[in-house]
Amino acid sequence: MSLTIQEVEQIARLARLELTDEEKARYREQLSAILDHVAQLQRLDTASIPPTASIFSGDSHLRRDEPRPGLPREELLKNAPEQEKGQFKIPPVFE
Amino acid sequence: MFSLTEAQKLLQSGEISSRELVSACLERISALEGTIHAFLHLDAEGALKQADAADAKLAGLRKTGLPVSESAGLLGIPMAIKDVLTVEGMPCTCGSKILEGYIPPFTATVVKKLQAAGVIVLGKTNTDEFAMGSSTENSAYGVTRNPWDTSRVPGGSSGGSAAAVAAGFAPAALGSDTGGSVRQPASFCGVTGLKPTYGRASRYGLVAYGSSLDCVGAFGRSAADVAAVFSVYNGRDPLDATTQDVPAAKIVLETETGSSLAGIRIGVPKEYFLAGIQPEVEEKVRAAIQKMEDLGAEIREVSLPHTEYALPVYYLIAPAEASANLARFDGVRYGPRVSGETMWDVFYKTRGEKFGDEVTRRIMLGTYALSAGYYDAFYGQAQKARTLIKRDFEQVFREVDAVACPVAPTTAFKIGSHGDDPLAMYLEDIFTLPANLAGVPGLAFPVGFDAAGLPVGMQLMGRHFNEAALLKIAHIYQQATDWHLARPRFAVEQ
């Protein structure tokens, strides 16, 4: 199957990736080839087969919901590219 | 350079000190790292300081007069850690520009357990970006070179860890294995590498790639080395809800001559000996299977009929999970930021600029497979096919105790030889992907050399939680053979 440039742009939008025109053309070709390859799965009759999301499902080991100390705020903010008043700082969300 | 189990004995008896051992590793690194490039971060000073502390503790233990081996554990043993596992205070880049400068404020549970047992972390090793690749060529910080032939790749994605052990930089190392990233580099570098059962060891502090597939694995020179490391870091962790409630494995492999494989049934899956694999790989693996038969094992031909679907299943499921996991890298909380007018600009620009090609490709592939209108045909169908692959293994393990096959279709390939063809690179993983999809353990170890002098690896796969069976088979094989003792030429010269 062959993806269109518009489809590549739509995928990149969903994934929040800015691509150059050269990248769009290259990924269009490469992703189309990979999708051709994975299309062989359509040959399998899986009508009666349940999906596997994880190998040991059904028995999740959630710990008790008890408050406990987390990492200190200053430690977590140390890696932030920008911060202010103990918060992560970002540019405006709305234009 | 000593193996881990040799070093353990010499440290405990006081014949060598941890400072001597760590210094020997650092000397080797300073002589050869310029060529190999196994490390992204090295903490020489910290390692020496910890070595002195370990020596003081060892001296104390010897003074008690009690057997030191019982309490010393891995005290004073240096290890290298793949740069997708966090170690508090050490940079963690995952081989990516998007985490350049990130210093994690916490340590991965598996590393914490090793440190508690006395392990000294030498540094962080090179990896394909976010563990996506089979050669370390996808690292944003340059390729690692194979110690057996520096014009070739060490395999990947844990290529730095495998090369570090092969070059004698460290007696053991940790890696991660989502589709073969411990086993394939172990094979290419002629060392022993274990991918445990899914859920056997904690993923807390392992930067997530494919969460239903990711496993922390270990490299050493022999099955005994790997068993010693794995025995320390496996087990349930309250900080990882997918770790399973089974008793932690403690595997001790004794050195005894004349051990036999009598009573052990080994299956040879015909789907793993395809036309197109390098003839010497098939020849050496078949010779190793013959050797195991000579040692008493019962060999049977078996079938894993859905093997051919593992590649398409993996390259839908892993990218789908990756596309969700890597959403967190957005230039807000860690790593560099590419500035923009709005928050959205920051996301698009930071991710567009800082992710490398392979990571971008997999994020896009996964995003597509999960998107409205394609979910059932791609991701849903892959999850169902995954069930068929899992059932193949359940069926086979009713008949045999382990399955033996090649690790990869070829020995180490030349740097740059796969060019810009992602599918050609994906085909390197065809024999390692099924174990991740089925969650079963897999072990890779050397069984010979090709005509170019490059190591050939064999893979054993086993039942869930039965890493011990695989390590024991490999150990008995290694007691009777010496492929695992061979060293790259420059390693012998020193």
Chai-1 contact restraints between the chains, C-beta under 6 A:
chainA,res_idxA,chainB,res_idxB,connection_type,confidence,min_distance_angstrom,max_distance_angstrom,comment,restraint_id
A,I11,B,M364,contact,1.0,0.0,6.0,A-B,restraint_1
A,I11,B,T367,contact,1.0,0.0,6.0,A-B,restraint_2
A,I11,B,Y368,contact,1.0,0.0,6.0,A-B,restraint_3
A,L14,B,T367,contact,1.0,0.0,6.0,A-B,restraint_4
A,A15,B,I363,contact,1.0,0.0,6.0,A-B,restraint_5
A,A15,B,M364,contact,1.0,0.0,6.0,A-B,restraint_6
A,A15,B,T367,contact,1.0,0.0,6.0,A-B,restraint_7
A,R16,B,F347,contact,1.0,0.0,6.0,A-B,restraint_8
A,R16,B,Y348,contact,1.0,0.0,6.0,A-B,restraint_9
A,R16,B,R351,contact,1.0,0.0,6.0,A-B,restraint_10
A,L17,B,R351,contact,1.0,0.0,6.0,A-B,restraint_11
A,L17,B,G352,contact,1.0,0.0,6.0,A-B,restraint_12
A,E18,B,Y348,contact,1.0,0.0,6.0,A-B,restraint_13
A,E18,B,K349,contact,1.0,0.0,6.0,A-B,restraint_14
A,E18,B,G352,contact,1.0,0.0,6.0,A-B,restraint_15
A,Q30,B,P422,contact,1.0,0.0,6.0,A-B,restraint_16
A,A33,B,L423,contact,1.0,0.0,6.0,A-B,restraint_17
A,V38,B,P312,contact,1.0,0.0,6.0,A-B,restraint_18
A,V38,B,Y315,contact,1.0,0.0,6.0,A-B,restraint_19
A,V38,B,L316,contact,1.0,0.0,6.0,A-B,restraint_20
A,Q40,B,P312,contact,1.0,0.0,6.0,A-B,restraint_21
A,L41,B,P312,contact,1.0,0.0,6.0,A-B,restraint_22
A,L41,B,Q381,contact,1.0,0.0,6.0,A-B,restraint_23
A,L41,B,A385,contact,1.0,0.0,6.0,A-B,restraint_24
A,L44,B,A385,contact,1.0,0.0,6.0,A-B,restraint_25
A,T46,B,K384,contact,1.0,0.0,6.0,A-B,restraint_26
A,I49,B,K384,contact,1.0,0.0,6.0,A-B,restraint_27
A,I49,B,T387,contact,1.0,0.0,6.0,A-B,restraint_28
A,P50,B,T387,contact,1.0,0.0,6.0,A-B,restraint_29
A,P51,B,Q383,contact,1.0,0.0,6.0,A-B,restraint_30
A,P51,B,K384,contact,1.0,0.0,6.0,A-B,restraint_31
A,T52,B,Q383,contact,1.0,0.0,6.0,A-B,restraint_32
A,T52,B,R386,contact,1.0,0.0,6.0,A-B,restraint_33
A,T52,B,T387,contact,1.0,0.0,6.0,A-B,restraint_34
A,T52,B,K390,contact,1.0,0.0,6.0,A-B,restraint_35
A,S54,B,S212,contact,1.0,0.0,6.0,A-B,restraint_36
A,I55,B,Y198,contact,1.0,0.0,6.0,A-B,restraint_37
A,I55,B,G439,contact,1.0,0.0,6.0,A-B,restraint_38
A,F56,B,G199,contact,1.0,0.0,6.0,A-B,restraint_39
A,F56,B,Q244,contact,1.0,0.0,6.0,A-B,restraint_40
A,S60,B,A241,contact,1.0,0.0,6.0,A-B,restraint_41
A,H61,B,A241,contact,1.0,0.0,6.0,A-B,restraint_42
A,L62,B,A241,contact,1.0,0.0,6.0,A-B,restraint_43
A,R63,B,P238,contact,1.0,0.0,6.0,A-B,restraint_44
A,L71,B,P105,contact,1.0,0.0,6.0,A-B,restraint_45
A,E75,B,P105,contact,1.0,0.0,6.0,A-B,restraint_46
A,N79,B,Y102,contact,1.0,0.0,6.0,A-B,restraint_47
A,N79,B,Y334,contact,1.0,0.0,6.0,A-B,restraint_48
A,A80,B,R333,contact,1.0,0.0,6.0,A-B,restraint_49
A,P81,B,R337,contact,1.0,0.0,6.0,A-B,restraint_50
A,F88,B,V332,contact,1.0,0.0,6.0,A-B,restraint_51
A,F88,B,R333,contact,1.0,0.0,6.0,A-B,restraint_52
A,I90,B,V332,contact,1.0,0.0,6.0,A-B,restraint_53
A,I90,B,M343,contact,1.0,0.0,6.0,A-B,restraint_54
A,P91,B,T342,contact,1.0,0.0,6.0,A-B,restraint_55
A,P91,B,M343,contact,1.0,0.0,6.0,A-B,restraint_56
A,P91,B,V346,contact,1.0,0.0,6.0,A-B,restraint_57
A,P92,B,T342,contact,1.0,0.0,6.0,A-B,restraint_58
A,V93,B,M343,contact,1.0,0.0,6.0,A-B,restraint_59
A,E95,B,T342,contact,1.0,0.0,6.0,A-B,restraint_60
